[in-house]
Amino acid sequence: MAQVLEFKLPDLGEGLTEAEIVRWLVSVGEVVAIDQPVVEVETAKAMVEVPCPYAGVVTARFGEEGSELPVGAPLLTVAVGASAPSDAESADTASSSVDGEAEGSGNVLVGYGTGAAPARRRRVRAASSGVGSAPPAGSARSVDPAPAVDPAPSVGPAPSVGPAPLDAVPGQTPTGRPGGPFAAEGPVPVISPLVRRLARENGLDLRELTGSGPDGLILRADVEYAVRAAGQRTAAVPAEPVRTQGETRTPLRGVRGAVADKLSRSRREIPEVTVWVDADATELMNARAAMNAVGGPKISLLALFGRICTAALDRYPELNSTVDTAAREIVRLDRVHLGFAAQTERGLVVPVVKDAQSRGAESLSGEFARLTEEARAGRLTPADLTGGTFTLNNYGVFGVDGSTPIINHPEAAMLGIGRIVAKPWVHQGELAVRQVVQLSLTFDHRVCDGGTAGGFLRYVADCVEQPAVLLRSL
């Protein structure tokens, strides 16, 4: 006899509410260990491998690769204490376990843990459609070969929690929910207009679906499951760009969708202003070459700009702040968490170097390199991508001189760095060919005025032109 425990999509941190299943790492019938990764998901911030808090046999998986699940939706069920799954295990039978509890790892991503599962003895009436209802998170169920079924009809429907597992019983589809708070002739249990539109576009009758939300509320995941179960394609969540009648439509999902939302919010909420200046970076380039000539880890140009920025923020702390719009307060931050824009195959991401104010150029170089490698490999965690207080944007790598970047909400400023290119420049009273860079500062006009922003940018330019200015402040 074993317990069937349900593992739900955990809280992935920083307000993330959903994730897309990229790849299942286990199959139904496979034995898993505690904290073994079972699925790879893509959130709005990163690719994450989700570990299972239970050890046992996988009896069902919820969701296909490419589908999106909300936080708290079922991911899979595990038979704890079983050597192999049986039909009875997959059919949602119930009673108490031998010892009444099962151990969990207690450590699953952000703000999520598992503990001992309380045992309950209850009789479950089999659903008429044959689709087993998923157990509540952390509940224990036995897997007796012959489940008890009430001989006489009971009042009300069989309990239903969430959509049926896709891999438990092939060919099953969602069933109706004739009872409960939303009767068959009563209001349809839907709140979200998106859910209604998704159902309408795919020809689904919402009254025929089983809601997995509170009191039978129908969620987006329920509609998407019904579409997949019926063998249809969800127009709202295509797996790839759709080309029809001379146009191509690409869904704003995952990282690109999150970036779009954040940039739109930044433009709506932040009254931003951009100032810029050209600077002679010849001496900075010479200083970097001298640093790298003495051996040891190489110092990157971005790290030097990062070190200059932390020194400038120490002089002009107004730009290391955020605006609490609800309280109508400017919140000045003591520590500098330095973000930097990184282009990857999955889109633009902004990894964050924590406590950059306490790092030297060598430490910054190492952290920039590490985070860039993790970003390109898709291994950044939500913690790596959140909490920034100021951002560096090196768009010079694209061969452009200038830009007016959008602030990375909820920060107050961003420094843009153009390409460093040889140009004619007046140096010591004579025309010479020098390495010139254009620097731009986009700032939130609510946190400071032009004098402060100009002072910050001028200090950065002075450090670029004469690195001794930076040494003086160290």
C-alpha positions as a Markdown table, in Angstrom:
| # | Residue | x | y | z |
|---|---|---|---|---|
| 1 | Met | 0.0 | 0.0 | 0.0 |
| 2 | Ala | 1.4 | 3.4 | -1.0 |
| 3 | Gln | 0.5 | 7.0 | -0.7 |
| 4 | Val | -0.2 | 9.0 | -3.9 |
| 5 | Leu | 1.0 | 12.6 | -3.4 |
| 6 | Glu | 0.4 | 15.5 | -5.7 |
| 7 | Phe | 3.2 | 17.9 | -6.5 |
| 8 | Lys | 2.1 | 21.3 | -7.6 |
| 9 | Leu | 4.0 | 23.9 | -9.6 |
| 10 | Pro | 5.8 | 25.8 | -6.8 |
| 11 | Asp | 6.2 | 29.5 | -6.3 |
| 12 | Leu | 9.1 | 30.5 | -8.5 |
| 13 | Gly | 9.6 | 33.8 | -6.8 |
| 14 | Glu | 9.4 | 37.5 | -7.6 |
| 15 | Gly | 5.7 | 37.6 | -8.4 |
| 16 | Leu | 5.8 | 35.0 | -11.2 |
| 17 | Thr | 2.4 | 33.5 | -11.7 |
| 18 | Glu | 2.9 | 30.9 | -14.5 |
| 19 | Ala | 5.4 | 28.9 | -16.3 |
| 20 | Glu | 5.7 | 27.0 | -19.6 |
| 21 | Ile | 6.6 | 23.4 | -19.7 |
| 22 | Val | 9.7 | 23.1 | -21.9 |
| 23 | Arg | 10.7 | 19.4 | -21.3 |
| 24 | Trp | 9.6 | 16.6 | -19.1 |
| 25 | Leu | 12.6 | 14.9 | -17.4 |
| 26 | Val | 10.6 | 11.9 | -16.1 |
| 27 | Ser | 7.9 | 9.6 | -17.5 |
| 28 | Val | 4.9 | 7.9 | -16.0 |
| 29 | Gly | 6.1 | 4.7 | -14.2 |
| 30 | Glu | 9.6 | 6.1 | -13.6 |
| 31 | Val | 11.0 | 6.0 | -10.1 |
| 32 | Val | 12.2 | 9.4 | -8.8 |
| 33 | Ala | 14.3 | 10.4 | -5.8 |
| 34 | Ile | 13.8 | 13.3 | -3.4 |
| 35 | Asp | 14.8 | 16.6 | -5.0 |
| 36 | Gln | 15.4 | 15.0 | -8.4 |
| 37 | Pro | 14.5 | 17.4 | -11.3 |
| 38 | Val | 11.4 | 16.2 | -13.0 |
| 39 | Val | 10.5 | 19.0 | -15.4 |
| 40 | Glu | 12.2 | 22.0 | -17.1 |
| 41 | Val | 10.0 | 25.1 | -17.2 |
| 42 | Glu | 10.4 | 28.5 | -18.7 |
| 43 | Thr | 9.2 | 31.5 | -16.7 |
| 44 | Ala | 9.1 | 35.1 | -17.6 |
| 45 | Lys | 12.6 | 35.3 | -16.2 |
| 46 | Ala | 14.6 | 32.1 | -16.7 |
| 47 | Met | 14.7 | 28.4 | -17.5 |
| 48 | Val | 14.3 | 26.4 | -14.3 |
| 49 | Glu | 14.5 | 22.7 | -13.5 |
| 50 | Val | 11.9 | 21.9 | -10.9 |
| 51 | Pro | 12.9 | 19.3 | -8.3 |
| 52 | Cys | 10.3 | 16.9 | -6.9 |
| 53 | Pro | 10.0 | 16.9 | -3.1 |
| 54 | Tyr | 9.0 | 13.2 | -2.9 |
| 55 | Ala | 10.6 | 9.9 | -3.7 |
| 56 | Gly | 8.5 | 7.2 | -5.4 |
| 57 | Val | 6.9 | 6.2 | -8.7 |
| 58 | Val | 5.4 | 8.8 | -11.0 |
| 59 | Thr | 1.8 | 7.9 | -11.6 |
| 60 | Ala | 0.6 | 10.9 | -13.7 |
| 61 | Arg | 1.9 | 14.0 | -15.3 |
| 62 | Phe | -0.1 | 17.2 | -15.8 |
| 63 | Gly | 0.5 | 19.3 | -18.9 |
| 64 | Glu | 2.1 | 18.8 | -22.2 |
| 65 | Glu | 5.4 | 20.3 | -23.4 |
| 66 | Gly | 4.7 | 23.8 | -24.7 |
| 67 | Ser | 1.7 | 24.3 | -22.4 |
| 68 | Glu | 1.5 | 26.9 | -19.6 |
| 69 | Leu | 0.5 | 26.2 | -16.1 |
| 70 | Pro | -0.3 | 28.7 | -13.3 |
| 71 | Val | 1.6 | 28.5 | -10.0 |
| 72 | Gly | -0.3 | 26.0 | -7.8 |
| 73 | Ala | -1.5 | 23.9 | -10.6 |
| 74 | Pro | -0.8 | 20.1 | -10.4 |
| 75 | Leu | 2.5 | 19.0 | -12.1 |
| 76 | Leu | 2.6 | 15.3 | -11.3 |
| 77 | Thr | 1.6 | 12.7 | -8.8 |
| 78 | Val | 4.0 | 10.3 | -7.1 |
| 79 | Ala | 3.2 | 7.0 | -5.4 |
| 80 | Val | 5.4 | 7.1 | -2.3 |
| 81 | Gly | 6.3 | 3.6 | -1.0 |
| 82 | Ala | 5.4 | 1.8 | -4.2 |
| 83 | Ser | 7.7 | -0.2 | -6.4 |
| 84 | Ala | 5.7 | 0.2 | -9.5 |
| 85 | Pro | 2.5 | 2.0 | -10.5 |
| 86 | Ser | -0.7 | 0.1 | -11.0 |
| 87 | Asp | -4.0 | 0.9 | -12.8 |
| 88 | Ala | -5.6 | 1.4 | -9.4 |
| 89 | Glu | -2.9 | 4.0 | -8.5 |
| 90 | Ser | -3.6 | 6.0 | -11.7 |
| 91 | Ala | -7.4 | 5.7 | -11.2 |
| 92 | Asp | -7.5 | 7.9 | -8.1 |
| 93 | Thr | -8.4 | 5.5 | -5.4 |
| 94 | Ala | -8.2 | 6.5 | -1.8 |
| 95 | Ser | -7.8 | 5.4 | 1.8 |
| 96 | Ser | -5.3 | 5.9 | 4.5 |
| 97 | Ser | -1.6 | 4.7 | 4.3 |
| 98 | Val | 0.1 | 2.2 | 6.6 |
| 99 | Asp | 1.9 | 4.7 | 8.7 |
| 100 | Gly | -0.2 | 7.7 | 7.8 |
| 101 | Glu | 2.6 | 10.0 | 6.7 |
| 102 | Ala | 5.3 | 10.6 | 4.0 |
| 103 | Glu | 8.4 | 12.6 | 4.1 |
| 104 | Gly | 9.1 | 15.5 | 1.7 |
| 105 | Ser | 12.3 | 17.4 | 1.0 |
| 106 | Gly | 11.0 | 20.6 | 2.5 |
| 107 | Asn | 13.1 | 22.5 | -0.1 |
| 108 | Val | 11.5 | 23.2 | -3.5 |
| 109 | Leu | 12.5 | 26.6 | -5.1 |
| 110 | Val | 11.3 | 29.9 | -3.6 |
| 111 | Gly | 8.9 | 30.1 | -0.7 |
| 112 | Tyr | 7.8 | 26.5 | -1.2 |
| 113 | Gly | 8.4 | 23.5 | 1.0 |
| 114 | Thr | 6.9 | 20.1 | 1.9 |
| 115 | Gly | 6.5 | 18.3 | 5.1 |
| 116 | Ala | 4.8 | 15.3 | 6.4 |
| 117 | Ala | 1.6 | 14.6 | 4.6 |
| 118 | Pro | -1.4 | 14.1 | 6.9 |
| 119 | Ala | -3.2 | 10.8 | 6.5 |
| 120 | Arg | -7.0 | 10.8 | 6.0 |
| 121 | Arg | -9.4 | 7.9 | 5.4 |
| 122 | Arg | -12.2 | 8.7 | 3.0 |
| 123 | Arg | -14.3 | 7.0 | 0.4 |
| 124 | Val | -14.1 | 8.4 | -3.1 |
| 125 | Arg | -16.9 | 7.8 | -5.5 |
| 126 | Ala | -15.6 | 7.0 | -9.0 |
| 127 | Ala | -16.4 | 9.7 | -11.6 |
| 128 | Ser | -18.7 | 8.6 | -14.4 |
| 129 | Ser | -16.3 | 9.6 | -17.1 |
| 130 | Gly | -13.5 | 7.5 | -15.6 |
| 131 | Val | -11.3 | 10.6 | -15.1 |
| 132 | Gly | -9.7 | 10.5 | -11.7 |
| 133 | Ser | -9.6 | 13.7 | -9.6 |
| 134 | Ala | -6.2 | 14.8 | -8.4 |
| 135 | Pro | -5.6 | 14.8 | -4.7 |
| 136 | Pro | -5.0 | 18.0 | -2.8 |
| 137 | Ala | -1.4 | 19.0 | -2.3 |
| 138 | Gly | 0.3 | 17.1 | 0.5 |
| 139 | Ser | -2.6 | 14.7 | 1.0 |
| 140 | Ala | -2.0 | 11.0 | 1.3 |
| 141 | Arg | -3.9 | 8.2 | -0.6 |
| 142 | Ser | -3.5 | 4.5 | -0.5 |
| 143 | Val | -3.5 | 2.5 | -3.7 |
| 144 | Asp | -5.5 | -0.6 | -2.8 |
| 145 | Pro | -6.1 | -2.8 | -5.9 |
| 146 | Ala | -9.9 | -2.7 | -5.3 |
| 147 | Pro | -11.0 | 0.8 | -4.3 |
| 148 | Ala | -14.2 | 1.1 | -2.3 |
| 149 | Val | -17.2 | 2.5 | -4.2 |
| 150 | Asp | -20.4 | 3.4 | -2.6 |
| 151 | Pro | -23.1 | 0.9 | -3.6 |
| 152 | Ala | -25.8 | 3.6 | -3.8 |
| 153 | Pro | -25.7 | 7.0 | -5.6 |
| 154 | Ser | -24.5 | 9.8 | -3.3 |
| 155 | Val | -25.7 | 13.3 | -3.2 |
| 156 | Gly | -23.7 | 15.7 | -5.3 |
| 157 | Pro | -20.9 | 15.0 | -7.9 |
| 158 | Ala | -17.6 | 13.3 | -7.4 |
| 159 | Pro | -14.9 | 15.7 | -6.2 |
| 160 | Ser | -12.8 | 17.3 | -8.8 |
| 161 | Val | -9.5 | 19.2 | -8.4 |
| 162 | Gly | -7.8 | 20.4 | -11.5 |
| 163 | Pro | -7.7 | 19.0 | -15.0 |
| 164 | Ala | -7.2 | 15.3 | -15.5 |
| 165 | Pro | -3.6 | 14.2 | -15.9 |
| 166 | Leu | -2.6 | 14.0 | -19.5 |
| 167 | Asp | -0.6 | 10.8 | -19.2 |
| 168 | Ala | -2.6 | 8.9 | -16.6 |
| 169 | Val | -5.3 | 7.5 | -18.9 |
| 170 | Pro | -4.9 | 8.2 | -22.7 |
| 171 | Gly | -7.8 | 9.6 | -24.6 |
| 172 | Gln | -9.7 | 11.1 | -21.7 |
| 173 | Thr | -11.3 | 14.5 | -22.0 |
| 174 | Pro | -12.6 | 17.0 | -19.3 |
| 175 | Thr | -16.1 | 16.3 | -18.0 |
| 176 | Gly | -19.0 | 18.5 | -17.0 |
| 177 | Arg | -19.6 | 19.7 | -13.5 |
| 178 | Pro | -23.3 | 19.6 | -12.8 |
| 179 | Gly | -23.3 | 20.5 | -9.2 |
| 180 | Gly | -21.4 | 22.6 | -6.7 |
| 181 | Pro | -21.6 | 26.4 | -6.3 |
| 182 | Phe | -22.1 | 26.8 | -10.1 |
| 183 | Ala | -25.1 | 24.7 | -11.1 |
| 184 | Ala | -25.6 | 23.6 | -14.7 |
| 185 | Glu | -28.2 | 26.2 | -15.3 |
| 186 | Gly | -26.5 | 28.9 | -13.2 |
| 187 | Pro | -23.7 | 31.3 | -14.1 |
| 188 | Val | -20.6 | 29.9 | -15.8 |
| 189 | Pro | -17.7 | 29.8 | -13.3 |
| 190 | Val | -15.4 | 32.1 | -15.2 |
| 191 | Ile | -13.9 | 35.4 | -14.2 |
| 192 | Ser | -11.1 | 36.1 | -16.7 |
| 193 | Pro | -12.2 | 37.6 | -20.1 |
| 194 | Leu | -9.1 | 35.8 | -21.6 |
| 195 | Val | -10.5 | 32.5 | -20.6 |
| 196 | Arg | -13.8 | 33.2 | -22.2 |
| 197 | Arg | -12.2 | 34.4 | -25.4 |
| 198 | Leu | -9.9 | 31.4 | -25.5 |
| 199 | Ala | -12.9 | 29.1 | -25.2 |
| 200 | Arg | -14.9 | 31.0 | -27.8 |
| 201 | Glu | -12.0 | 30.9 | -30.3 |
| 202 | Asn | -11.8 | 27.1 | -29.9 |
| 203 | Gly | -15.5 | 26.4 | -29.9 |
| 204 | Leu | -15.6 | 25.1 | -26.3 |
| 205 | Asp | -18.7 | 25.2 | -24.1 |
| 206 | Leu | -17.4 | 26.4 | -20.7 |
| 207 | Arg | -20.3 | 24.6 | -19.0 |
| 208 | Glu | -18.8 | 21.3 | -20.0 |
| 209 | Leu | -15.5 | 22.0 | -18.4 |
| 210 | Thr | -14.3 | 21.1 | -14.9 |
| 211 | Gly | -12.8 | 24.1 | -13.2 |
| 212 | Ser | -9.6 | 23.6 | -11.1 |
| 213 | Gly | -9.8 | 26.9 | -9.3 |
| 214 | Pro | -11.6 | 27.7 | -6.0 |
| 215 | Asp | -15.2 | 26.5 | -5.9 |
| 216 | Gly | -14.8 | 25.1 | -9.4 |
| 217 | Leu | -13.6 | 28.3 | -11.1 |
| 218 | Ile | -12.5 | 27.7 | -14.6 |
| 219 | Leu | -8.9 | 28.8 | -15.3 |
| 220 | Arg | -6.9 | 29.2 | -18.5 |
| 221 | Ala | -5.1 | 26.0 | -17.8 |
| 222 | Asp | -8.5 | 24.1 | -17.9 |
| 223 | Val | -9.4 | 25.5 | -21.3 |
| 224 | Glu | -6.0 | 24.8 | -22.7 |
| 225 | Tyr | -6.2 | 21.3 | -21.5 |
| 226 | Ala | -9.6 | 20.8 | -23.1 |
| 227 | Val | -8.3 | 22.1 | -26.4 |
| 228 | Arg | -5.4 | 19.7 | -26.4 |
| 229 | Ala | -7.6 | 16.8 | -25.3 |
| 230 | Ala | -9.9 | 17.5 | -28.2 |
| 231 | Gly | -7.0 | 17.5 | -30.6 |
| 232 | Gln | -7.3 | 21.1 | -31.4 |
| 233 | Arg | -4.7 | 23.8 | -31.6 |
| 234 | Thr | -4.9 | 26.8 | -29.3 |
| 235 | Ala | -4.7 | 29.9 | -31.3 |
| 236 | Ala | -3.8 | 32.0 | -28.2 |
| 237 | Val | -0.8 | 29.8 | -27.3 |
| 238 | Pro | 0.8 | 28.7 | -30.5 |
| 239 | Ala | 4.0 | 26.7 | -30.3 |
| 240 | Glu | 5.6 | 28.8 | -33.1 |
| 241 | Pro | 4.8 | 31.9 | -35.2 |
| 242 | Val | 1.7 | 31.5 | -37.3 |
| 243 | Arg | 1.8 | 32.7 | -40.9 |
| 244 | Thr | -1.5 | 33.4 | -42.5 |
| 245 | Gln | -2.7 | 35.7 | -45.4 |
| 246 | Gly | 0.6 | 37.5 | -45.8 |
| 247 | Glu | 1.3 | 38.1 | -42.2 |
| 248 | Thr | 3.2 | 36.4 | -39.4 |
| 249 | Arg | 2.0 | 36.5 | -35.8 |
| 250 | Thr | 4.4 | 35.7 | -33.0 |
| 251 | Pro | 3.0 | 35.4 | -29.4 |
| 252 | Leu | 4.4 | 37.5 | -26.7 |
| 253 | Arg | 5.2 | 34.7 | -24.3 |
| 254 | Gly | 8.0 | 33.7 | -21.9 |
| 255 | Val | 11.0 | 36.1 | -21.7 |
| 256 | Arg | 9.8 | 38.2 | -24.7 |
| 257 | Gly | 6.4 | 38.6 | -23.2 |
| 258 | Ala | 7.9 | 39.6 | -19.8 |
| 259 | Val | 10.2 | 42.1 | -21.4 |
| 260 | Ala | 7.3 | 43.6 | -23.4 |
| 261 | Asp | 5.2 | 44.0 | -20.2 |
| 262 | Lys | 8.0 | 45.5 | -18.2 |
| 263 | Leu | 9.0 | 48.0 | -20.9 |
| 264 | Ser | 5.4 | 49.1 | -21.4 |
| 265 | Arg | 5.0 | 49.6 | -17.7 |
| 266 | Ser | 8.2 | 51.6 | -17.6 |
| 267 | Arg | 7.0 | 53.9 | -20.3 |
| 268 | Arg | 3.6 | 54.3 | -18.7 |
| 269 | Glu | 4.9 | 55.1 | -15.1 |
| 270 | Ile | 8.3 | 56.7 | -15.4 |
| 271 | Pro | 8.8 | 60.2 | -16.8 |
| 272 | Glu | 12.2 | 59.5 | -18.2 |
| 273 | Val | 14.8 | 61.9 | -19.7 |
| 274 | Thr | 17.9 | 61.1 | -21.6 |
| 275 | Val | 21.2 | 63.1 | -21.5 |
| 276 | Trp | 24.4 | 62.1 | -23.4 |
| 277 | Val | 28.0 | 63.1 | -23.9 |
| 278 | Asp | 30.9 | 62.0 | -26.1 |
| 279 | Ala | 34.0 | 61.0 | -24.2 |
| 280 | Asp | 37.6 | 60.2 | -25.2 |
| 281 | Ala | 38.1 | 56.6 | -24.0 |
| 282 | Thr | 41.7 | 56.3 | -25.2 |
| 283 | Glu | 43.2 | 56.4 | -21.7 |
| 284 | Leu | 40.7 | 54.0 | -20.3 |
| 285 | Met | 41.6 | 51.5 | -23.1 |
| 286 | Asn | 45.3 | 52.0 | -22.3 |
| 287 | Ala | 44.7 | 51.4 | -18.6 |
| 288 | Arg | 42.8 | 48.2 | -19.3 |
| 289 | Ala | 45.6 | 47.0 | -21.6 |
| 290 | Ala | 48.1 | 47.7 | -18.8 |
| 291 | Met | 46.0 | 45.8 | -16.3 |
| 292 | Asn | 45.7 | 42.8 | -18.5 |
| 293 | Ala | 49.4 | 42.8 | -19.3 |
| 294 | Val | 50.5 | 42.0 | -15.7 |
| 295 | Gly | 48.8 | 38.6 | -15.8 |
| 296 | Gly | 45.9 | 37.1 | -13.8 |
| 297 | Pro | 42.2 | 37.2 | -14.8 |
| 298 | Lys | 41.4 | 39.5 | -17.7 |
| 299 | Ile | 39.5 | 42.7 | -16.8 |
| 300 | Ser | 36.6 | 43.4 | -19.1 |
| 301 | Leu | 35.7 | 46.8 | -20.4 |
| 302 | Leu | 32.2 | 46.4 | -19.0 |
| 303 | Ala | 33.7 | 45.7 | -15.5 |
| 304 | Leu | 35.6 | 49.0 | -15.7 |
| 305 | Phe | 32.4 | 50.8 | -16.6 |
| 306 | Gly | 30.6 | 49.0 | -13.7 |
| 307 | Arg | 33.3 | 50.1 | -11.3 |
| 308 | Ile | 33.0 | 53.7 | -12.6 |
| 309 | Cys | 29.2 | 53.6 | -12.1 |
| 310 | Thr | 29.4 | 52.4 | -8.5 |
| 311 | Ala | 31.8 | 55.2 | -7.7 |
| 312 | Ala | 29.5 | 57.7 | -9.4 |
| 313 | Leu | 26.4 | 56.3 | -7.6 |
| 314 | Asp | 28.3 | 56.9 | -4.3 |
| 315 | Arg | 28.6 | 60.5 | -5.3 |
| 316 | Tyr | 25.1 | 60.8 | -6.7 |
| 317 | Pro | 23.0 | 58.3 | -4.7 |
| 318 | Glu | 19.7 | 59.8 | -5.9 |
| 319 | Leu | 20.1 | 57.6 | -9.0 |
| 320 | Asn | 20.3 | 54.4 | -7.0 |
| 321 | Ser | 16.7 | 54.6 | -5.9 |
| 322 | Thr | 13.2 | 53.7 | -6.8 |
| 323 | Val | 9.8 | 55.4 | -6.5 |
| 324 | Asp | 7.0 | 54.0 | -4.2 |
| 325 | Thr | 4.1 | 55.2 | -6.2 |
| 326 | Ala | 1.5 | 54.0 | -3.6 |
| 327 | Ala | 3.2 | 55.9 | -0.8 |
| 328 | Arg | 4.4 | 58.7 | -3.0 |
| 329 | Glu | 7.9 | 58.4 | -1.7 |
| 330 | Ile | 11.4 | 58.2 | -3.2 |
| 331 | Val | 13.2 | 55.2 | -1.7 |
| 332 | Arg | 17.0 | 55.6 | -1.8 |
| 333 | Leu | 18.9 | 52.3 | -1.6 |
| 334 | Asp | 22.2 | 51.8 | 0.2 |
| 335 | Arg | 23.5 | 48.9 | -1.9 |
| 336 | Val | 24.1 | 48.8 | -5.6 |
| 337 | His | 22.8 | 45.7 | -7.4 |
| 338 | Leu | 24.1 | 46.2 | -10.9 |
| 339 | Gly | 22.1 | 44.8 | -13.8 |
| 340 | Phe | 23.5 | 44.5 | -17.3 |
| 341 | Ala | 21.7 | 43.8 | -20.5 |
| 342 | Ala | 22.6 | 40.5 | -22.2 |
| 343 | Gln | 21.3 | 39.4 | -25.5 |
| 344 | Thr | 20.6 | 35.6 | -25.8 |
| 345 | Glu | 18.8 | 33.3 | -28.2 |
| 346 | Arg | 15.8 | 33.5 | -25.9 |
| 347 | Gly | 15.8 | 37.3 | -26.0 |
| 348 | Leu | 17.1 | 40.1 | -23.9 |
| 349 | Val | 17.7 | 39.4 | -20.2 |
| 350 | Val | 19.2 | 41.5 | -17.4 |
| 351 | Pro | 21.3 | 39.5 | -15.0 |
| 352 | Val | 22.1 | 41.3 | -11.7 |
| 353 | Val | 25.4 | 41.5 | -9.9 |
| 354 | Lys | 24.6 | 41.8 | -6.2 |
| 355 | Asp | 26.5 | 44.2 | -4.0 |
| 356 | Ala | 28.5 | 45.6 | -6.9 |
| 357 | Gln | 29.6 | 48.6 | -4.7 |
| 358 | Ser | 31.9 | 46.2 | -2.7 |
| 359 | Arg | 33.5 | 44.6 | -5.8 |
| 360 | Gly | 36.6 | 45.6 | -7.7 |
| 361 | Ala | 37.2 | 45.4 | -11.4 |
| 362 | Glu | 38.5 | 41.8 | -11.2 |
| 363 | Ser | 35.5 | 40.6 | -9.2 |
| 364 | Leu | 33.0 | 42.4 | -11.5 |
| 365 | Ser | 34.7 | 40.8 | -14.5 |
| 366 | Gly | 34.3 | 37.3 | -13.1 |
| 367 | Glu | 30.7 | 37.8 | -12.1 |
| 368 | Phe | 29.8 | 39.4 | -15.5 |
| 369 | Ala | 31.4 | 36.5 | -17.3 |
| 370 | Arg | 29.7 | 33.9 | -15.1 |
| 371 | Leu | 26.2 | 35.4 | -15.4 |
| 372 | Thr | 26.6 | 35.9 | -19.2 |
| 373 | Glu | 27.5 | 32.2 | -19.6 |
| 374 | Glu | 24.5 | 31.2 | -17.5 |
| 375 | Ala | 22.2 | 33.5 | -19.5 |
| 376 | Arg | 23.3 | 32.0 | -22.9 |
| 377 | Ala | 22.9 | 28.5 | -21.5 |
| 378 | Gly | 19.4 | 29.4 | -20.1 |
| 379 | Arg | 20.4 | 28.5 | -16.6 |
| 380 | Leu | 19.8 | 31.8 | -14.8 |
| 381 | Thr | 17.6 | 31.6 | -11.8 |
| 382 | Pro | 14.9 | 34.1 | -10.9 |
| 383 | Ala | 17.2 | 35.4 | -8.2 |
| 384 | Asp | 19.9 | 36.1 | -10.8 |
| 385 | Leu | 17.4 | 38.3 | -12.8 |
| 386 | Thr | 15.8 | 40.3 | -10.1 |
| 387 | Gly | 16.6 | 43.0 | -7.5 |
| 388 | Gly | 18.6 | 45.3 | -9.7 |
| 389 | Thr | 18.9 | 49.0 | -8.6 |
| 390 | Phe | 20.9 | 50.4 | -11.6 |
| 391 | Thr | 21.5 | 49.0 | -15.1 |
| 392 | Leu | 24.4 | 49.1 | -17.6 |
| 393 | Asn | 23.4 | 48.7 | -21.3 |
| 394 | Asn | 26.3 | 48.2 | -23.6 |
| 395 | Tyr | 24.6 | 48.5 | -27.0 |
| 396 | Gly | 28.0 | 49.4 | -28.6 |
| 397 | Val | 28.4 | 45.6 | -29.2 |
| 398 | Phe | 25.8 | 46.0 | -31.9 |
| 399 | Gly | 27.9 | 48.6 | -33.7 |
| 400 | Val | 25.8 | 51.6 | -32.8 |
| 401 | Asp | 26.9 | 54.9 | -31.3 |
| 402 | Gly | 23.9 | 56.0 | -29.3 |
| 403 | Ser | 20.5 | 55.1 | -27.9 |
| 404 | Thr | 17.7 | 56.3 | -25.6 |
| 405 | Pro | 17.1 | 53.1 | -23.6 |
| 406 | Ile | 14.0 | 52.5 | -21.6 |
| 407 | Ile | 14.6 | 52.3 | -17.8 |
| 408 | Asn | 14.4 | 48.8 | -16.3 |
| 409 | His | 11.4 | 49.3 | -14.0 |
| 410 | Pro | 11.4 | 49.9 | -11.0 |
| 411 | Glu | 14.9 | 51.3 | -11.2 |
| 412 | Ala | 15.6 | 55.1 | -11.6 |
| 413 | Ala | 18.4 | 55.2 | -14.2 |
| 414 | Met | 20.3 | 53.3 | -16.9 |
| 415 | Leu | 23.7 | 54.1 | -18.4 |
| 416 | Gly | 24.1 | 53.3 | -22.1 |
| 417 | Ile | 27.5 | 52.7 | -23.7 |
| 418 | Gly | 28.0 | 53.1 | -27.4 |
| 419 | Arg | 30.7 | 51.6 | -29.6 |
| 420 | Ile | 34.3 | 52.8 | -29.0 |
| 421 | Val | 35.6 | 53.9 | -32.4 |
| 422 | Ala | 38.5 | 56.0 | -33.7 |
| 423 | Lys | 37.4 | 59.6 | -34.4 |
| 424 | Pro | 39.1 | 62.9 | -34.9 |
| 425 | Trp | 39.3 | 64.6 | -31.5 |
| 426 | Val | 41.0 | 67.7 | -30.1 |
| 427 | His | 43.5 | 66.4 | -27.6 |
| 428 | Gln | 45.8 | 68.8 | -25.7 |
| 429 | Gly | 45.0 | 71.6 | -28.2 |
| 430 | Glu | 45.7 | 69.6 | -31.3 |
| 431 | Leu | 43.6 | 67.5 | -33.6 |
| 432 | Ala | 44.3 | 63.8 | -33.1 |
| 433 | Val | 42.7 | 60.4 | -33.8 |
| 434 | Arg | 41.3 | 59.2 | -30.5 |
| 435 | Gln | 39.1 | 56.3 | -29.3 |
| 436 | Val | 35.7 | 58.0 | -28.7 |
| 437 | Val | 32.6 | 56.6 | -27.0 |
| 438 | Gln | 29.1 | 58.1 | -26.6 |
| 439 | Leu | 27.6 | 57.7 | -23.2 |
| 440 | Ser | 23.9 | 58.2 | -22.5 |
| 441 | Leu | 22.0 | 58.4 | -19.2 |
| 442 | Thr | 18.3 | 57.8 | -19.0 |
| 443 | Phe | 16.9 | 58.8 | -15.6 |
| 444 | Asp | 13.6 | 59.1 | -13.8 |
| 445 | His | 12.9 | 62.8 | -13.5 |
| 446 | Arg | 11.0 | 62.2 | -10.3 |
| 447 | Val | 14.1 | 61.2 | -8.4 |
| 448 | Cys | 16.3 | 64.1 | -9.4 |
| 449 | Asp | 16.7 | 67.1 | -11.7 |
| 450 | Gly | 19.0 | 67.6 | -14.7 |
| 451 | Gly | 21.8 | 69.0 | -12.5 |
| 452 | Thr | 22.2 | 65.8 | -10.6 |
| 453 | Ala | 21.9 | 63.6 | -13.7 |
| 454 | Gly | 24.3 | 65.8 | -15.6 |
| 455 | Gly | 26.8 | 65.7 | -12.7 |
| 456 | Phe | 26.6 | 61.9 | -12.6 |
| 457 | Leu | 27.2 | 61.6 | -16.3 |
| 458 | Arg | 30.0 | 64.1 | -16.3 |
| 459 | Tyr | 31.8 | 62.3 | -13.5 |
| 460 | Val | 31.5 | 59.0 | -15.5 |
| 461 | Ala | 32.9 | 60.7 | -18.6 |
| 462 | Asp | 35.8 | 62.2 | -16.6 |
| 463 | Cys | 36.7 | 58.8 | -15.2 |
| 464 | Val | 36.6 | 57.4 | -18.8 |
| 465 | Glu | 38.8 | 60.2 | -20.1 |
| 466 | Gln | 41.2 | 60.2 | -17.0 |
| 467 | Pro | 41.1 | 57.0 | -15.0 |
| 468 | Ala | 43.1 | 58.7 | -12.3 |
| 469 | Val | 39.9 | 60.5 | -11.4 |
| 470 | Leu | 38.5 | 57.2 | -10.4 |
| 471 | Leu | 41.6 | 56.2 | -8.5 |
| 472 | Arg | 41.3 | 59.4 | -6.5 |
| 473 | Ser | 37.9 | 58.4 | -5.2 |
| 474 | Leu | 38.8 | 54.9 | -4.2 |
